Amino acid sequence: MSFFLEICNRAFIKELSCGLNTNVLLFSADGFTYFGNLQEIEDCRIALLTPAASSESNSVEILTPGGELVNEVVARVDLCSIVAKSIGITHDPIYHPGPMRLLMLLNRRRKETIL
């Protein structure tokens, strides 16, 4: 049995299913952050994300633990790895000035310094 199955919270997933067709920010235990529109939950475990309505880009935004921004057309997220959520976001938290944008810029600057 994997670590994520042990921490899986079925009540959390049920609560998240009440927020279908809304913009969500999902934080995983392994450090990834996902921003998109929650379209559906498959098999009570997998979230299907599409680009958020308030997104600055036309893709699902995934912020890696290293601060790199990855854009995907559609993302399937294992909800057993999700430890926190934010629902009903009105602006893009990754491109909007704030702590997540600052983290991404600092990591980019650190990589440029190393090179």
N, CA, C and O atoms as a GROMACS GRO file, in nm:
protein
  460
    1MET      N    1   0.084  -0.119   0.000
    1MET     CA    2   0.000   0.000   0.000
    1MET      C    3   0.089   0.125   0.000
    1MET      O    4   0.185   0.132   0.076
    2SER      N    5   0.056   0.222  -0.085
    2SER     CA    6   0.139   0.342  -0.095
    2SER      C    7   0.106   0.440   0.017
    2SER      O    8   0.003   0.431   0.083
    3PHE      N    9   0.196   0.534   0.033
    3PHE     CA   10   0.178   0.638   0.134
    3PHE      C   11   0.052   0.719   0.108
    3PHE      O   12  -0.021   0.753   0.201
    4PHE      N   13   0.026   0.751  -0.020
    4PHE     CA   14  -0.089   0.834  -0.054
    4PHE      C   15  -0.221   0.764  -0.024
    4PHE      O   16  -0.318   0.830   0.013
    5LEU      N   17  -0.227   0.633  -0.040
    5LEU     CA   18  -0.350   0.561  -0.006
    5LEU      C   19  -0.374   0.564   0.144
    5LEU      O   20  -0.489   0.564   0.188
    6GLU      N   21  -0.266   0.566   0.221
    6GLU     CA   22  -0.280   0.572   0.366
    6GLU      C   23  -0.333   0.706   0.414
    6GLU      O   24  -0.406   0.712   0.512
    7ILE      N   25  -0.296   0.815   0.345
    7ILE     CA   26  -0.342   0.948   0.388
    7ILE      C   27  -0.468   0.993   0.316
    7ILE      O   28  -0.518   1.103   0.342
    8CYS      N   29  -0.521   0.909   0.226
    8CYS     CA   30  -0.639   0.946   0.147
    8CYS      C   31  -0.757   0.977   0.239
    8CYS      O   32  -0.789   0.900   0.330
    9ASN      N   33  -0.822   1.089   0.214
    9ASN     CA   34  -0.932   1.136   0.297
    9ASN      C   35  -1.059   1.138   0.212
    9ASN      O   36  -1.081   1.231   0.134
   10ARG      N   37  -1.143   1.037   0.227
   10ARG     CA   38  -1.265   1.025   0.147
   10ARG      C   39  -1.364   1.140   0.174
   10ARG      O   40  -1.435   1.183   0.083
   11ALA      N   41  -1.368   1.188   0.298
   11ALA     CA   42  -1.458   1.300   0.330
   11ALA      C   43  -1.413   1.426   0.257
   11ALA      O   44  -1.495   1.505   0.211
   12PHE      N   45  -1.283   1.446   0.247
   12PHE     CA   46  -1.226   1.559   0.175
   12PHE      C   47  -1.264   1.551   0.026
   12PHE      O   48  -1.302   1.652  -0.034
   13ILE      N   49  -1.255   1.432  -0.032
   13ILE     CA   50  -1.288   1.414  -0.174
   13ILE      C   51  -1.438   1.438  -0.196
   13ILE      O   52  -1.476   1.498  -0.297
   14LYS      N   53  -1.521   1.393  -0.104
   14LYS     CA   54  -1.665   1.416  -0.115
   14LYS      C   55  -1.697   1.566  -0.107
   14LYS      O   56  -1.781   1.617  -0.181
   15GLU      N   57  -1.629   1.636  -0.017
   15GLU     CA   58  -1.648   1.780  -0.005
   15GLU      C   59  -1.602   1.852  -0.132
   15GLU      O   60  -1.666   1.946  -0.178
   16LEU      N   61  -1.490   1.806  -0.188
   16LEU     CA   62  -1.439   1.866  -0.311
   16LEU      C   63  -1.535   1.846  -0.427
   16LEU      O   64  -1.545   1.932  -0.515
   17SER      N   65  -1.606   1.734  -0.429
   17SER     CA   66  -1.700   1.707  -0.538
   17SER      C   67  -1.817   1.805  -0.539
   17SER      O   68  -1.886   1.817  -0.640
   18CYS      N   69  -1.840   1.873  -0.430
   18CYS     CA   70  -1.945   1.976  -0.426
   18CYS      C   71  -1.902   2.102  -0.501
   18CYS      O   72  -1.985   2.189  -0.530
   19GLY      N   73  -1.774   2.113  -0.532
   19GLY     CA   74  -1.723   2.231  -0.601
   19GLY      C   75  -1.696   2.209  -0.749
   19GLY      O   76  -1.607   2.271  -0.806
   20LEU      N   77  -1.773   2.121  -0.812
   20LEU     CA   78  -1.754   2.097  -0.955
   20LEU      C   79  -1.781   2.225  -1.035
   20LEU      O   80  -1.866   2.306  -0.997
   21ASN      N   81  -1.709   2.241  -1.146
   21ASN     CA   82  -1.720   2.356  -1.235
   21ASN      C   83  -1.681   2.488  -1.168
   21ASN      O   84  -1.734   2.593  -1.202
   22THR      N   85  -1.589   2.480  -1.075
   22THR     CA   86  -1.534   2.601  -1.014
   22THR      C   87  -1.382   2.596  -1.024
   22THR      O   88  -1.324   2.489  -1.041
   23ASN      N   89  -1.319   2.712  -1.013
   23ASN     CA   90  -1.173   2.719  -1.013
   23ASN      C   91  -1.121   2.669  -0.880
   23ASN      O   92  -1.171   2.708  -0.774
   24VAL      N   93  -1.020   2.582  -0.885
   24VAL     CA   94  -0.963   2.527  -0.763
   24VAL      C   95  -0.811   2.538  -0.766
   24VAL      O   96  -0.749   2.539  -0.873
   25LEU      N   97  -0.754   2.545  -0.649
   25LEU     CA   98  -0.610   2.540  -0.629
   25LEU      C   99  -0.588   2.422  -0.537
   25LEU      O  100  -0.634   2.422  -0.423
   26LEU      N  101  -0.516   2.319  -0.585
   26LEU     CA  102  -0.494   2.197  -0.508
   26LEU      C  103  -0.347   2.186  -0.472
   26LEU      O  104  -0.260   2.205  -0.557
   27PHE      N  105  -0.319   2.155  -0.346
   27PHE     CA  106  -0.182   2.141  -0.297
   27PHE      C  107  -0.158   1.994  -0.262
   27PHE      O  108  -0.231   1.936  -0.182
   28SER      N  109  -0.055   1.935  -0.321
   28SER     CA  110  -0.028   1.793  -0.297
   28SER      C  111   0.079   1.774  -0.190
   28SER      O  112   0.157   1.865  -0.160
   29ALA      N  113   0.082   1.654  -0.134
   29ALA     CA  114   0.179   1.620  -0.030
   29ALA      C  115   0.322   1.619  -0.084
   29ALA      O  116   0.417   1.638  -0.008
   30ASP      N  117   0.337   1.598  -0.214
   30ASP     CA  118   0.472   1.595  -0.271
   30ASP      C  119   0.518   1.730  -0.324
   30ASP      O  120   0.621   1.737  -0.391
   31GLY      N  121   0.445   1.837  -0.295
   31GLY     CA  122   0.490   1.972  -0.325
   31GLY      C  123   0.437   2.034  -0.454
   31GLY      O  124   0.472   2.148  -0.485
   32PHE      N  125   0.355   1.963  -0.529
   32PHE     CA  126   0.298   2.019  -0.651
   32PHE      C  127   0.175   2.101  -0.617
   32PHE      O  128   0.102   2.071  -0.522
   33THR      N  129   0.151   2.206  -0.697
   33THR     CA  130   0.032   2.289  -0.684
   33THR      C  131  -0.037   2.292  -0.819
   33THR      O  132   0.028   2.316  -0.922
   34TYR      N  133  -0.167   2.268  -0.821
   34TYR     CA  134  -0.245   2.261  -0.944
   34TYR      C  135  -0.350   2.370  -0.942
   34TYR      O  136  -0.420   2.389  -0.842
   35PHE      N  137  -0.363   2.444  -1.054
   35PHE     CA  138  -0.467   2.546  -1.066
   35PHE      C  139  -0.545   2.521  -1.194
   35PHE      O  140  -0.488   2.519  -1.304
   36GLY      N  141  -0.676   2.501  -1.179
   36GLY     CA  142  -0.761   2.477  -1.295
   36GLY      C  143  -0.906   2.472  -1.253
   36GLY      O  144  -0.941   2.498  -1.138
   37ASN      N  145  -0.990   2.438  -1.350
   37ASN     CA  146  -1.133   2.426  -1.326
   37ASN      C  147  -1.166   2.279  -1.303
   37ASN      O  148  -1.136   2.194  -1.387
   38LEU      N  149  -1.227   2.250  -1.190
   38LEU     CA  150  -1.261   2.112  -1.154
   38LEU      C  151  -1.383   2.067  -1.234
   38LEU      O  152  -1.495   2.111  -1.207
   39GLN      N  153  -1.361   1.979  -1.331
   39GLN     CA  154  -1.469   1.933  -1.418
   39GLN      C  155  -1.542   1.812  -1.362
   39GLN      O  156  -1.665   1.807  -1.362
   40GLU      N  157  -1.466   1.716  -1.314
   40GLU     CA  158  -1.530   1.596  -1.257
   40GLU      C  159  -1.431   1.522  -1.170
   40GLU      O  160  -1.311   1.546  -1.172
   41ILE      N  161  -1.487   1.429  -1.091
   41ILE     CA  162  -1.406   1.340  -1.009
   41ILE      C  163  -1.436   1.198  -1.055
   41ILE      O  164  -1.550   1.152  -1.048
   42GLU      N  165  -1.332   1.130  -1.103
   42GLU     CA  166  -1.347   0.996  -1.158
   42GLU      C  167  -1.312   0.892  -1.052
   42GLU      O  168  -1.210   0.904  -0.984
   43ASP      N  169  -1.395   0.792  -1.038
   43ASP     CA  170  -1.371   0.679  -0.947
   43ASP      C  171  -1.344   0.723  -0.803
   43ASP      O  172  -1.270   0.655  -0.731
   44CYS      N  173  -1.401   0.833  -0.761
   44CYS     CA  174  -1.383   0.887  -0.625
   44CYS      C  175  -1.236   0.904  -0.589
   44CYS      O  176  -1.198   0.894  -0.472
   45ARG      N  177  -1.152   0.930  -0.689
   45ARG     CA  178  -1.009   0.942  -0.661
   45ARG      C  179  -0.935   1.037  -0.753
   45ARG      O  180  -0.839   1.101  -0.710
   46ILE      N  181  -0.975   1.050  -0.879
   46ILE     CA  182  -0.902   1.129  -0.977
   46ILE      C  183  -0.980   1.255  -1.014
   46ILE      O  184  -1.096   1.247  -1.054
   47ALA      N  185  -0.917   1.372  -0.999
   47ALA     CA  186  -0.981   1.498  -1.036
   47ALA      C  187  -0.940   1.533  -1.178
   47ALA      O  188  -0.822   1.527  -1.213
   48LEU      N  189  -1.037   1.569  -1.259
   48LEU     CA  190  -1.012   1.614  -1.396
   48LEU      C  191  -1.016   1.766  -1.396
   48LEU      O  192  -1.119   1.826  -1.367
   49LEU      N  193  -0.902   1.828  -1.428
   49LEU     CA  194  -0.892   1.974  -1.431
   49LEU      C  195  -0.876   2.021  -1.575
   49LEU      O  196  -0.802   1.961  -1.653
   50THR      N  197  -0.946   2.129  -1.608
   50THR     CA  198  -0.931   2.197  -1.736
   50THR      C  199  -0.887   2.340  -1.705
   50THR      O  200  -0.886   2.379  -1.589
   51PRO      N  201  -0.850   2.419  -1.806
   51PRO     CA  202  -0.807   2.556  -1.777
   51PRO      C  203  -0.913   2.635  -1.700
   51PRO      O  204  -1.032   2.628  -1.729
   52ALA      N  205  -0.866   2.709  -1.602
   52ALA     CA  206  -0.956   2.790  -1.519
   52ALA      C  207  -1.009   2.910  -1.598
   52ALA      O  208  -0.941   2.962  -1.686
   53ALA      N  209  -1.128   2.951  -1.564
   53ALA     CA  210  -1.190   3.066  -1.632
   53ALA      C  211  -1.112   3.193  -1.605
   53ALA      O  212  -1.105   3.280  -1.692
   54SER      N  213  -1.052   3.206  -1.487
   54SER     CA  214  -0.980   3.329  -1.452
   54SER      C  215  -0.830   3.317  -1.475
   54SER      O  216  -0.753   3.400  -1.428
   55SER      N  217  -0.788   3.214  -1.548
   55SER     CA  218  -0.646   3.191  -1.570
   55SER      C  219  -0.588   3.289  -1.671
   55SER      O  220  -0.656   3.330  -1.765
   56GLU      N  221  -0.463   3.324  -1.651
   56GLU     CA  222  -0.392   3.409  -1.746
   56GLU      C  223  -0.349   3.330  -1.869
   56GLU      O  224  -0.317   3.389  -1.972
   57SER      N  225  -0.349   3.199  -1.860
   57SER     CA  226  -0.312   3.115  -1.974
   57SER      C  227  -0.430   3.026  -2.011
   57SER      O  228  -0.530   3.020  -1.939
   58ASN      N  229  -0.418   2.960  -2.123
   58ASN     CA  230  -0.525   2.870  -2.169
   58ASN      C  231  -0.491   2.726  -2.137
   58ASN      O  232  -0.512   2.637  -2.219
   59SER      N  233  -0.439   2.703  -2.016
   59SER     CA  234  -0.401   2.568  -1.977
   59SER      C  235  -0.412   2.554  -1.826
   59SER      O  236  -0.424   2.652  -1.752
   60VAL      N  237  -0.408   2.429  -1.782
   60VAL     CA  238  -0.401   2.400  -1.639
   60VAL      C  239  -0.259   2.432  -1.596
   60VAL      O  240  -0.163   2.390  -1.661
   61GLU      N  241  -0.244   2.506  -1.488
   61GLU     CA  242  -0.112   2.548  -1.442
   61GLU      C  243  -0.068   2.457  -1.328
   61GLU      O  244  -0.140   2.439  -1.230
   62ILE      N  245   0.051   2.401  -1.342
   62ILE     CA  246   0.107   2.313  -1.241
   62ILE      C  247   0.239   2.372  -1.197
   62ILE      O  248   0.330   2.390  -1.278
   63LEU      N  249   0.251   2.403  -1.069
   63LEU     CA  250   0.374   2.457  -1.012
   63LEU      C  251   0.446   2.343  -0.943
   63LEU      O  252   0.394   2.284  -0.848
   64THR      N  253   0.566   2.311  -0.989
   64THR     CA  254   0.642   2.200  -0.934
   64THR      C  255   0.708   2.241  -0.802
   64THR      O  256   0.713   2.360  -0.771
   65PRO      N  257   0.757   2.144  -0.724
   65PRO     CA  258   0.824   2.179  -0.598
   65PRO      C  259   0.947   2.269  -0.619
   65PRO      O  260   0.985   2.344  -0.530
   66GLY      N  261   1.007   2.261  -0.737
   66GLY     CA  262   1.123   2.345  -0.768
   66GLY      C  263   1.088   2.483  -0.818
   66GLY      O  264   1.177   2.564  -0.844
   67GLY      N  265   0.959   2.512  -0.833
   67GLY     CA  266   0.915   2.644  -0.877
   67GLY      C  267   0.896   2.657  -1.026
   67GLY      O  268   0.869   2.767  -1.075
   68GLU      N  269   0.911   2.548  -1.100
   68GLU     CA  270   0.891   2.552  -1.245
   68GLU      C  271   0.742   2.546  -1.276
   68GLU      O  272   0.668   2.470  -1.212
   69LEU      N  273   0.699   2.624  -1.373
   69LEU     CA  274   0.559   2.626  -1.413
   69LEU      C  275   0.541   2.536  -1.534
   69LEU      O  276   0.607   2.555  -1.637
   70VAL      N  277   0.451   2.439  -1.523
   70VAL     CA  278   0.419   2.347  -1.631
   70VAL      C  279   0.275   2.372  -1.671
   70VAL      O  280   0.187   2.380  -1.586
   71ASN      N  281   0.250   2.384  -1.802
   71ASN     CA  282   0.115   2.406  -1.853
   71ASN      C  283   0.068   2.282  -1.926
   71ASN      O  284   0.139   2.228  -2.010
   72GLU      N  285  -0.052   2.238  -1.893
   72GLU     CA  286  -0.113   2.121  -1.957
   72GLU      C  287  -0.253   2.158  -2.004
   72GLU      O  288  -0.320   2.240  -1.941
   73VAL      N  289  -0.298   2.097  -2.113
   73VAL     CA  290  -0.433   2.122  -2.162
   73VAL      C  291  -0.536   2.066  -2.065
   73VAL      O  292  -0.635   2.132  -2.034
   74VAL      N  293  -0.512   1.944  -2.017
   74VAL     CA  294  -0.598   1.877  -1.920
   74VAL      C  295  -0.507   1.809  -1.819
   74VAL      O  296  -0.400   1.758  -1.855
   75ALA      N  297  -0.548   1.807  -1.693
   75ALA     CA  298  -0.469   1.739  -1.591
   75ALA      C  299  -0.558   1.645  -1.512
   75ALA      O  300  -0.671   1.679  -1.475
   76ARG      N  301  -0.505   1.527  -1.486
   76ARG     CA  302  -0.573   1.432  -1.398
   76ARG      C  303  -0.488   1.424  -1.271
   76ARG      O  304  -0.369   1.391  -1.276
   77VAL      N  305  -0.550   1.455  -1.158
   77VAL     CA  306  -0.478   1.465  -1.032
   77VAL      C  307  -0.528   1.358  -0.936
   77VAL      O  308  -0.649   1.343  -0.916
   78ASP      N  309  -0.435   1.284  -0.877
   78ASP     CA  310  -0.470   1.183  -0.777
   78ASP      C  311  -0.508   1.255  -0.648
   78ASP      O  312  -0.423   1.316  -0.583
   79LEU      N  313  -0.634   1.248  -0.611
   79LEU     CA  314  -0.682   1.322  -0.494
   79LEU      C  315  -0.632   1.265  -0.363
   79LEU      O  316  -0.640   1.332  -0.260
   80CYS      N  317  -0.579   1.144  -0.365
   80CYS     CA  318  -0.523   1.088  -0.241
   80CYS      C  319  -0.392   1.157  -0.204
   80CYS      O  320  -0.346   1.144  -0.091
   81SER      N  321  -0.332   1.231  -0.298
   81SER     CA  322  -0.209   1.303  -0.267
   81SER      C  323  -0.236   1.448  -0.228
   81SER      O  324  -0.143   1.519  -0.190
   82ILE      N  325  -0.361   1.493  -0.236
   82ILE     CA  326  -0.396   1.632  -0.206
   82ILE      C  327  -0.414   1.650  -0.056
   82ILE      O  328  -0.487   1.575   0.010
   83VAL      N  329  -0.348   1.753  -0.003
   83VAL     CA  330  -0.356   1.779   0.141
   83VAL      C  331  -0.428   1.909   0.174
   83VAL      O  332  -0.467   1.931   0.289
   84ALA      N  333  -0.447   1.997   0.074
   84ALA     CA  334  -0.517   2.123   0.097
   84ALA      C  335  -0.579   2.170  -0.033
   84ALA      O  336  -0.537   2.131  -0.142
   85LYS      N  337  -0.680   2.257  -0.021
   85LYS     CA  338  -0.749   2.308  -0.139
   85LYS      C  339  -0.795   2.451  -0.114
   85LYS      O  340  -0.808   2.496  -0.001
   86SER      N  341  -0.819   2.518  -0.224
   86SER     CA  342  -0.885   2.648  -0.222
   86SER      C  343  -0.983   2.648  -0.338
   86SER      O  344  -0.945   2.615  -0.451
   87ILE      N  345  -1.107   2.684  -0.313
   87ILE     CA  346  -1.213   2.677  -0.414
   87ILE      C  347  -1.268   2.817  -0.441
   87ILE      O  348  -1.270   2.902  -0.352
   88GLY      N  349  -1.314   2.839  -0.563
   88GLY     CA  350  -1.379   2.965  -0.598
   88GLY      C  351  -1.282   3.080  -0.615
   88GLY      O  352  -1.310   3.192  -0.572
   89ILE      N  353  -1.171   3.054  -0.676
   89ILE     CA  354  -1.067   3.156  -0.694
   89ILE      C  355  -1.109   3.250  -0.807
   89ILE      O  356  -1.151   3.204  -0.913
   90THR      N  357  -1.097   3.380  -0.784
   90THR     CA  358  -1.143   3.478  -0.881
   90THR      C  359  -1.032   3.534  -0.968
   90THR      O  360  -1.061   3.596  -1.071
   91HIS      N  361  -0.905   3.515  -0.931
   91HIS     CA  362  -0.794   3.559  -1.015
   91HIS      C  363  -0.687   3.451  -1.016
   91HIS      O  364  -0.685   3.364  -0.929
   92ASP      N  365  -0.600   3.456  -1.113
   92ASP     CA  366  -0.496   3.355  -1.129
   92ASP      C  367  -0.390   3.373  -1.020
   92ASP      O  368  -0.316   3.472  -1.023
   93PRO      N  369  -0.380   3.281  -0.924
   93PRO     CA  370  -0.285   3.299  -0.814
   93PRO      C  371  -0.140   3.277  -0.855
   93PRO      O  372  -0.049   3.317  -0.782
   94ILE      N  373  -0.116   3.214  -0.969
   94ILE     CA  374   0.020   3.188  -1.010
   94ILE      C  375   0.078   3.307  -1.085
   94ILE      O  376   0.195   3.340  -1.066
   95TYR      N  377   0.000   3.372  -1.171
   95TYR     CA  378   0.048   3.488  -1.244
   95TYR      C  379   0.023   3.619  -1.169
   95TYR      O  380   0.092   3.718  -1.193
   96HIS      N  381  -0.074   3.619  -1.080
   96HIS     CA  382  -0.106   3.738  -1.002
   96HIS      C  383   0.006   3.763  -0.901
   96HIS      O  384   0.058   3.668  -0.843
   97PRO      N  385   0.044   3.891  -0.879
   97PRO     CA  386   0.149   3.917  -0.779
   97PRO      C  387   0.108   3.862  -0.643
   97PRO      O  388  -0.004   3.885  -0.596
   98GLY      N  389   0.196   3.791  -0.582
   98GLY     CA  390   0.169   3.731  -0.452
   98GLY      C  391   0.277   3.630  -0.418
   98GLY      O  392   0.377   3.621  -0.489
   99PRO      N  393   0.259   3.555  -0.309
   99PRO     CA  394   0.364   3.465  -0.263
   99PRO      C  395   0.401   3.355  -0.362
   99PRO      O  396   0.518   3.320  -0.373
  100MET      N  397   0.303   3.298  -0.435
  100MET     CA  398   0.336   3.191  -0.528
  100MET      C  399   0.416   3.244  -0.646
  100MET      O  400   0.510   3.180  -0.692
  101ARG      N  401   0.379   3.360  -0.695
  101ARG     CA  402   0.453   3.423  -0.806
  101ARG      C  403   0.594   3.458  -0.760
  101ARG      O  404   0.690   3.440  -0.835
  102LEU      N  405   0.608   3.508  -0.638
  102LEU     CA  406   0.738   3.542  -0.584
  102LEU      C  407   0.826   3.417  -0.573
  102LEU      O  408   0.945   3.423  -0.606
  103LEU      N  409   0.770   3.306  -0.527
  103LEU     CA  410   0.845   3.181  -0.516
  103LEU      C  411   0.894   3.136  -0.654
  103LEU      O  412   1.008   3.092  -0.668
  104MET      N  413   0.807   3.146  -0.754
  104MET     CA  414   0.844   3.104  -0.889
  104MET      C  415   0.957   3.192  -0.943
  104MET      O  416   1.052   3.141  -1.004
  105LEU      N  417   0.949   3.324  -0.922
  105LEU     CA  418   1.053   3.414  -0.971
  105LEU      C  419   1.185   3.393  -0.899
  105LEU      O  420   1.291   3.398  -0.962
  106LEU      N  421   1.181   3.369  -0.768
  106LEU     CA  422   1.304   3.344  -0.692
  106LEU      C  423   1.372   3.216  -0.737
  106LEU      O  424   1.495   3.212  -0.751
  107ASN      N  425   1.295   3.112  -0.761
  107ASN     CA  426   1.354   2.987  -0.809
  107ASN      C  427   1.413   3.002  -0.948
  107ASN      O  428   1.517   2.944  -0.978
  108ARG      N  429   1.348   3.079  -1.033
  108ARG     CA  430   1.401   3.104  -1.168
  108ARG      C  431   1.534   3.181  -1.159
  108ARG      O  432   1.629   3.150  -1.230
  109ARG      N  433   1.538   3.281  -1.072
  109ARG     CA  434   1.660   3.360  -1.055
  109ARG      C  435   1.773   3.274  -1.000
  109ARG      O  436   1.888   3.289  -1.041
  110ARG      N  437   1.740   3.183  -0.906
  110ARG     CA  438   1.840   3.095  -0.849
  110ARG      C  439   1.899   3.003  -0.956
  110ARG      O  440   2.020   2.981  -0.959
  111LYS      N  441   1.813   2.950  -1.044
  111LYS     CA  442   1.861   2.865  -1.152
  111LYS      C  443   1.952   2.941  -1.248
  111LYS      O  444   2.053   2.888  -1.294
  112GLU      N  445   1.916   3.068  -1.279
  112GLU     CA  446   1.998   3.148  -1.368
  112GLU      C  447   2.135   3.177  -1.306
  112GLU      O  448   2.236   3.182  -1.376
  113THR      N  449   2.138   3.196  -1.175
  113THR     CA  450   2.263   3.224  -1.104
  113THR      C  451   2.354   3.102  -1.109
  113THR      O  452   2.476   3.115  -1.125
  114ILE      N  453   2.296   2.984  -1.095
  114ILE     CA  454   2.375   2.860  -1.096
  114ILE      C  455   2.436   2.838  -1.235
  114ILE      O  456   2.551   2.794  -1.246
  115LEU      N  457   2.359   2.867  -1.338
  115LEU     CA  458   2.409   2.848  -1.476
  115LEU      C  459   2.512   2.952  -1.506
  115LEU      O  460   2.566   2.954  -1.617
   0.00000   0.00000   0.00000
